[in-house]
Amino acid sequence: MFLTDFFGYFSLSALNFWAFSMAFLFNLFVYSLGVKRETTLLISSFIMMVSYGVSDYSLTWISINELTYLDWALYDAITIALLVTTYRIIKKVTVSFTYLITGLSINMCLLLTMHLDVFIYNNRDTWLLWDIYGFTVSIIDIFMIVALIVDRDFLGLHKLKNKLFGLFKSSKTQHII
């Protein structure tokens, strides 16, 4: 938990909210220029800004109970559902969509693992999982922000997704034949 010890929970959540807000404003500018009007990029960046604003930043101030890892995992699940619903309505996505779904899914799995460790197993001693959680969630948040701004496949996730789905399609067609 080095990052949260160094920056604090509030500072990291404020930084994430600010970065997603800047990504949304950038995409709003690009949309107003007419460069990317037919994709989900503007709506995806808006959904991410609102999601991180509500779950990380605002609710820590107005919530009666302290937020738990399970609450944040539920926010990630709701955000994934909103992104998928947007995709199903518009039916056109950008490369950043893959990064958002992958990043939120990994974050959600890590949050559920931390919830299991802290609240179910009542573990209070820091260990490797906590450090992996702290670094990975922070890095994934940065990757999602960068993906929303540059909208390029800078890690090769889109190519990997196409190869994996290509393998599943080819194995199904070979099995049928």
C-alpha positions in Angstrom: 0.0 0.0 0.0 2.9 2.3 -0.7 1.0 4.5 -3.1 -1.8 5.1 -0.7 0.6 5.7 2.2 2.5 8.2 0.1 -0.4 10.0 -1.5 -3.4 9.1 0.7 -6.7 7.7 -0.5 -8.3 11.1 -1.0 -5.4 12.4 -3.1 -5.4 9.4 -5.4 -9.1 9.5 -5.9 -9.1 13.2 -6.5 -6.2 12.7 -9.1 -8.2 10.0 -10.8 -11.3 12.0 -10.9 -9.4 15.0 -12.3 -7.7 12.9 -14.9 -11.0 11.3 -16.1 -12.6 14.8 -16.2 -9.7 16.1 -18.4 -10.1 13.0 -20.6 -13.9 13.8 -20.9 -13.2 17.5 -21.7 -10.6 16.5 -24.3 -13.1 14.1 -25.9 -15.8 16.8 -25.8 -13.4 19.1 -27.7 -12.6 16.4 -30.2 -16.3 15.7 -30.6 -17.1 19.4 -31.2 -14.4 19.4 -34.0 -16.3 16.6 -35.7 -13.3 14.2 -35.6 -15.0 11.3 -33.7 -18.7 11.7 -33.6 -19.9 8.3 -34.5 -18.2 6.3 -31.7 -18.7 5.8 -28.0 -15.6 7.7 -27.0 -17.4 10.8 -25.7 -20.0 8.8 -23.9 -17.4 6.3 -22.5 -15.3 9.1 -21.1 -18.4 10.7 -19.6 -19.4 7.5 -17.9 -15.9 7.0 -16.5 -15.8 10.6 -15.2 -19.1 10.2 -13.5 -18.3 6.7 -12.2 -15.0 7.8 -10.6 -16.6 11.0 -9.4 -19.4 9.3 -7.6 -17.6 6.2 -6.3 -14.2 7.5 -5.3 -14.6 11.2 -4.7 -18.2 12.2 -3.7 -19.5 9.3 -1.8 -16.5 9.3 0.6 -17.8 12.6 1.8 -21.6 12.0 1.9 -21.8 8.3 2.7 -23.1 7.3 6.1 -21.0 4.2 6.2 -17.4 3.8 5.2 -17.1 2.6 1.6 -15.7 -1.0 1.4 -13.9 -2.8 -1.4 -17.3 -4.5 -2.2 -18.9 -1.1 -2.8 -16.2 -0.1 -5.3 -16.4 -3.5 -7.0 -20.2 -2.9 -7.4 -19.5 0.5 -8.9 -17.1 -1.1 -11.4 -19.7 -3.7 -12.3 -22.3 -0.9 -12.8 -19.8 1.1 -14.9 -19.1 -2.0 -17.1 -22.9 -2.5 -17.5 -23.3 1.1 -18.6 -20.5 0.9 -21.1 -21.8 -2.4 -22.6 -25.3 -0.8 -22.8 -23.9 2.2 -24.6 -22.1 -0.1 -27.0 -25.3 -2.1 -27.7 -27.2 1.1 -28.4 -24.5 2.8 -30.7 -23.0 -0.4 -32.0 -19.7 1.4 -32.8 -16.8 1.4 -30.4 -13.3 2.7 -30.2 -10.1 1.0 -29.2 -10.4 2.5 -25.7 -13.5 0.5 -25.1 -11.4 -2.7 -24.8 -9.1 -1.0 -22.4 -12.0 0.3 -20.2 -13.7 -3.1 -20.0 -10.5 -5.0 -19.4 -9.3 -2.4 -16.8 -12.5 -2.3 -14.9 -12.8 -6.1 -14.9 -9.3 -6.5 -13.5 -10.0 -3.8 -10.9 -13.2 -5.4 -9.9 -11.5 -8.8 -9.5 -8.8 -7.2 -7.3 -11.4 -5.4 -5.3 -13.3 -8.6 -4.6 -10.1 -10.3 -3.6 -9.3 -7.5 -1.2 -12.8 -7.6 0.2 -12.5 -11.4 0.7 -9.1 -10.9 2.4 -10.0 -8.0 4.7 -13.7 -8.4 5.5 -14.3 -12.2 5.1 -11.0 -13.5 6.4 -10.4 -10.5 8.7 -6.8 -10.2 7.7 -5.3 -6.9 9.1 -1.7 -7.5 8.3 -0.3 -6.2 5.0 1.1 -8.7 2.7 1.9 -9.1 -1.1 -1.8 -9.0 -2.2 -2.2 -5.5 -0.8 0.8 -4.2 -2.6 -0.2 -5.9 -5.8 -3.7 -4.3 -5.4 -2.3 -0.8 -4.8 0.1 -0.8 -7.7 -2.1 -2.6 -10.2 -5.3 -0.5 -9.6 -3.3 2.7 -9.9 -1.5 1.5 -13.1 -4.8 0.3 -14.7 -6.5 3.6 -13.9 -3.6 5.4 -15.7 -3.9 3.1 -18.7 -7.6 3.7 -18.9 -7.1 7.5 -18.8 -4.4 7.3 -21.5 -6.6 5.0 -23.6 -9.4 7.6 -23.4 -7.1 10.4 -24.5 -5.0 8.8 -27.2 -7.6 6.2 -28.4 -4.8 3.9 -29.7 -3.9 0.3 -29.0 -0.7 1.1 -27.2 -0.5 -2.2 -25.3 -1.8 -4.5 -28.0 -5.0 -5.5 -26.1 -7.1 -5.0 -29.2 -4.9 -7.3 -31.2 -4.8 -9.8 -28.4 -8.6 -9.8 -28.2 -8.9 -10.3 -31.9 -6.4 -13.3 -31.8 -8.2 -14.9 -28.8 -11.6 -14.5 -30.5 -10.1 -15.8 -33.7 -8.8 -18.9 -31.9 -12.3 -19.6 -30.4 -14.0 -19.1 -33.8 -11.5 -21.3 -35.6 -11.7 -24.1 -33.0 -15.5 -24.0 -33.1 -15.5 -24.3 -36.9 -13.0 -27.1 -36.9 -15.0 -29.0 -34.3 -18.2 -28.6 -36.3 -16.5 -29.9 -39.4 
